[in-house]
Amino acid sequence: ETNENLEDASNELILTDEDLVRFQIGEVFAHVPKEEVENRIEEMKEVTSQNLEKLEEEKESILAQMAELKKILYGKFKDSINLEED
């Protein structure tokens, strides 16, 4: 969602003709040169993409662990337990 918002902001920035753009820093909006805002948005998109990749890798690892644990539990308890897929 954050990546989509940054992409939308980047697209809106392309459409503007102003040299100074309001950019939110913390809770304050500051007038920042358009080029600097473009650079900051690109950096933010890279960071969020890297975070997303890390989270995807972590998710895959956890799903693999869950599959192994399910095998162990079904081997031990047979059909007396029901581990539903989520």
Secondary structure as GFF3:
##gff-version 3
##sequence-region A 1 86
A	DSSP	alpha_helix	2	15	.	.	.	ID=ss1
A	DSSP	beta_strand	20	25	.	.	.	ID=ss2
A	DSSP	beta_strand	28	33	.	.	.	ID=ss3
A	DSSP	alpha_helix	34	77	.	.	.	ID=ss4
A	DSSP	three_ten_helix	78	80	.	.	.	ID=ss5
###
